[in-house]
Amino acid sequence: MNTATKTDSPSATQRAYNRLREMIVTAKIAPGQRLKVESLKDLLDTGASPIREALSHLSSDQLVERLDQRGFRVAAVSDAQFHEILTLRCALETMALSASIATGSQEWEDALVIAHHRMSRVPRGDVETFEAHHKAFHTALLNDCGMPILLRLCDQLYDLNIRYRYLAGQANAYGSRDVTQEHRDIMEAALDRDASLAAERLVDHYTKTGEFLAGQLNRLAAAV
């Protein structure tokens, strides 16, 4: 007879990981906050073992910091880290996007169009749904690059970046920018198999967003 409890199963660890990751990425748990296993047991309705395993995985994702003999805390944020994430995203996603454009199949094209269509139909006021489809679109751009390690790094950097967006506040006003058109322009260049133009548009999109978020974060820091 299998005596393992439900909370000791791999699915319990995955559930704890997913829930904690979502709360950290969306800034529901603040940077630097201690993550006490006993408190998290009640919050996540699971046992200590799955929580410790989930925290270890999140530490590998750079979203949690392990404290020597003192448990865990949510990873800190900084202006230097924010700009490093932006630099790495531009470099690595350009590489992945170029590879996808070079080898992408008809299925890749179809998936990209569908992802863009779904994203474009979500009201920007529905933040959680939009963010899910926004990530799906940016992931679809890269998905046929044939380099799973690179995709994993891009996914990790996306989550590290999106945390800064939530910390800056989900401001919908991007000044004179037409973000919807920026997404369409990136997609169309990718579908036209113009790797140089697609990469240029992607980097410009990320750079503009990075400058906007940096300004939001600086204003928040000045107000504290």
C-alpha positions as CSV (number, residue, x, y, z in Angstrom):
1,M,0.0,0.0,0.0
2,N,1.3,3.4,-0.9
3,T,1.5,5.4,2.3
4,A,2.6,8.7,0.7
5,T,0.3,11.6,1.6
6,K,-1.2,14.0,-0.9
7,T,1.0,16.8,0.3
8,D,4.2,14.7,-0.3
9,S,3.4,14.1,-3.9
10,P,5.2,15.8,-6.8
11,S,1.9,17.6,-7.7
12,A,1.9,19.2,-4.3
13,T,5.3,20.6,-4.9
14,Q,4.3,21.9,-8.3
15,R,1.2,23.5,-6.9
16,A,3.2,25.3,-4.2
17,Y,5.8,26.3,-6.8
18,N,3.2,27.7,-9.1
19,R,1.3,29.6,-6.4
20,L,4.4,31.1,-4.9
21,R,5.9,32.0,-8.3
22,E,2.7,33.8,-9.3
23,M,2.6,35.8,-6.0
24,I,6.2,36.8,-6.3
25,V,6.1,37.7,-10.0
26,T,2.9,39.8,-9.5
27,A,4.4,41.5,-6.4
28,K,1.8,40.2,-4.1
29,I,4.7,39.2,-1.9
30,A,7.2,42.1,-1.7
31,P,10.9,41.9,-2.5
32,G,12.9,41.1,0.6
33,Q,10.0,39.6,2.5
34,R,10.9,36.5,4.6
35,L,9.3,33.3,3.5
36,K,8.5,31.3,6.6
37,V,7.6,27.7,5.9
38,E,5.2,27.5,8.9
39,S,3.3,30.6,7.6
40,L,3.2,29.3,4.1
41,K,1.8,26.0,5.1
42,D,-1.5,27.7,6.0
43,L,-1.4,30.0,3.0
44,L,-0.9,27.2,0.5
45,D,-2.7,24.5,2.4
46,T,0.1,22.0,2.1
47,G,2.9,20.5,4.0
48,A,6.4,21.7,4.8
49,S,8.3,19.4,2.4
50,P,6.6,20.6,-0.8
51,I,7.1,24.2,0.3
52,R,10.8,23.7,0.9
53,E,11.2,22.0,-2.5
54,A,9.2,24.8,-4.2
55,L,11.4,27.4,-2.5
56,S,14.5,25.7,-3.7
57,H,13.2,25.7,-7.3
58,L,12.3,29.4,-7.0
59,S,15.8,30.0,-5.8
60,S,17.2,28.5,-9.0
61,D,14.8,30.8,-10.9
62,Q,16.4,33.9,-9.1
63,L,13.0,34.8,-7.6
64,V,13.9,33.6,-4.1
65,E,17.1,34.0,-2.1
66,R,18.3,31.3,0.3
67,L,19.6,32.7,3.6
68,D,22.3,30.7,5.3
69,Q,20.7,28.7,8.2
70,R,17.9,31.3,8.2
71,G,15.5,30.1,5.5
72,F,14.3,32.0,2.5
73,R,13.2,35.5,1.4
74,V,11.9,37.0,-1.8
75,A,14.7,38.1,-4.1
76,A,15.6,41.8,-3.9
77,V,15.3,44.2,-6.8
78,S,17.6,46.9,-8.0
79,D,18.1,49.4,-10.8
80,A,21.2,47.5,-11.9
81,Q,19.4,44.2,-12.0
82,F,16.5,45.7,-14.0
83,H,18.9,47.0,-16.7
84,E,20.8,43.7,-16.7
85,I,17.6,41.8,-17.4
86,L,16.7,44.2,-20.2
87,T,20.1,43.8,-21.8
88,L,20.0,40.0,-21.6
89,R,16.4,39.8,-22.9
90,C,17.3,41.9,-26.0
91,A,20.4,39.8,-26.7
92,L,19.0,36.3,-26.1
93,E,15.5,36.9,-27.6
94,T,17.1,38.4,-30.7
95,M,19.0,35.1,-31.0
96,A,16.0,32.9,-30.4
97,L,13.8,35.0,-32.7
98,S,16.3,34.9,-35.6
99,A,16.5,31.1,-35.2
100,S,12.7,30.7,-35.2
101,I,12.4,32.9,-38.3
102,A,15.0,30.8,-40.1
103,T,13.5,27.4,-39.3
104,G,10.0,28.1,-38.2
105,S,7.3,25.8,-39.6
106,Q,3.8,26.6,-40.8
107,E,2.6,25.5,-37.4
108,W,4.9,28.1,-35.8
109,E,3.4,30.8,-38.0
110,D,-0.2,29.7,-37.2
111,A,0.6,29.6,-33.4
112,L,2.1,33.1,-33.6
113,V,-1.0,34.5,-35.4
114,I,-3.3,32.8,-32.9
115,A,-1.4,34.1,-29.9
116,H,-1.4,37.6,-31.3
117,H,-5.1,37.4,-32.0
118,R,-5.9,36.2,-28.5
119,M,-3.8,38.9,-26.9
120,S,-5.3,41.6,-29.0
121,R,-8.9,40.7,-27.9
122,V,-8.2,41.0,-24.2
123,P,-9.1,44.4,-22.6
124,R,-6.0,46.0,-21.1
125,G,-8.0,46.5,-17.9
126,D,-8.1,42.7,-17.4
127,V,-4.5,42.7,-16.2
128,E,-4.1,39.0,-15.3
129,T,-5.6,37.7,-18.5
130,F,-3.7,40.2,-20.7
131,E,-0.4,39.3,-19.0
132,A,-1.0,35.6,-19.7
133,H,-1.7,36.2,-23.3
134,H,1.1,38.8,-23.6
135,K,3.6,36.2,-22.4
136,A,2.1,33.6,-24.7
137,F,2.6,35.9,-27.7
138,H,6.3,36.7,-26.9
139,T,6.9,33.0,-26.2
140,A,5.3,32.1,-29.6
141,L,7.8,34.4,-31.4
142,L,10.7,32.3,-30.1
143,N,9.2,28.8,-29.9
144,D,10.7,27.3,-33.1
145,C,14.3,28.3,-32.4
146,G,15.2,24.6,-31.6
147,M,17.2,25.6,-28.5
148,P,15.4,24.5,-25.3
149,I,18.0,25.8,-23.0
150,L,17.8,29.3,-24.6
151,L,14.0,29.2,-24.4
152,R,14.3,28.3,-20.7
153,L,16.6,31.3,-20.1
154,C,14.2,33.6,-22.1
155,D,11.3,32.4,-20.0
156,Q,13.1,33.0,-16.8
157,L,14.1,36.5,-17.8
158,Y,10.5,37.3,-18.8
159,D,9.3,36.5,-15.3
160,L,12.1,38.5,-13.7
161,N,11.2,41.4,-15.9
162,I,7.4,41.2,-15.4
163,R,8.0,41.5,-11.7
164,Y,9.3,45.0,-12.2
165,R,6.2,45.8,-14.3
166,Y,4.0,44.9,-11.4
167,L,6.2,46.8,-8.9
168,A,6.0,49.9,-11.1
169,G,2.2,49.5,-11.2
170,Q,0.1,48.4,-14.1
171,A,0.0,51.8,-15.7
172,N,-1.9,51.6,-19.0
173,A,-0.7,55.0,-20.3
174,Y,2.4,54.7,-22.4
175,G,2.3,58.3,-23.6
176,S,2.2,58.5,-27.4
177,R,3.1,54.8,-27.9
178,D,0.9,52.4,-29.7
179,V,1.9,49.2,-28.0
180,T,-0.8,47.2,-29.9
181,Q,0.8,48.3,-33.2
182,E,4.3,47.5,-31.9
183,H,3.2,43.9,-31.3
184,R,1.6,43.7,-34.8
185,D,4.7,45.1,-36.4
186,I,6.9,42.6,-34.7
187,M,4.6,39.7,-35.7
188,E,4.4,40.9,-39.4
189,A,8.2,41.2,-39.7
190,A,8.5,37.7,-38.3
191,L,5.9,36.3,-40.6
192,D,7.7,38.0,-43.5
193,R,10.8,36.1,-42.4
194,D,12.7,39.4,-42.1
195,A,14.9,38.5,-39.1
196,S,16.8,41.8,-39.0
197,L,13.6,43.9,-39.0
198,A,11.8,41.7,-36.5
199,A,14.8,41.8,-34.1
200,E,15.1,45.6,-34.5
201,R,11.4,46.0,-33.7
202,L,11.6,43.6,-30.8
203,V,14.5,45.4,-29.2
204,D,12.9,48.8,-29.8
205,H,9.7,47.5,-28.1
206,Y,11.6,46.3,-25.1
207,T,13.8,49.4,-24.8
208,K,10.8,51.7,-24.8
209,T,9.0,49.6,-22.2
210,G,12.2,49.5,-20.1
211,E,12.6,53.3,-20.2
212,F,8.9,53.7,-19.2
213,L,9.2,51.2,-16.3
214,A,12.4,52.7,-15.1
215,G,10.7,56.1,-14.9
216,Q,7.8,54.6,-13.0
217,L,10.1,52.9,-10.5
218,N,12.2,56.0,-10.0
219,R,9.0,58.0,-9.2
220,L,7.9,55.4,-6.8
221,A,11.3,55.3,-5.1
222,A,11.3,59.1,-4.8
223,A,7.9,59.0,-3.2
224,V,9.0,56.6,-0.4
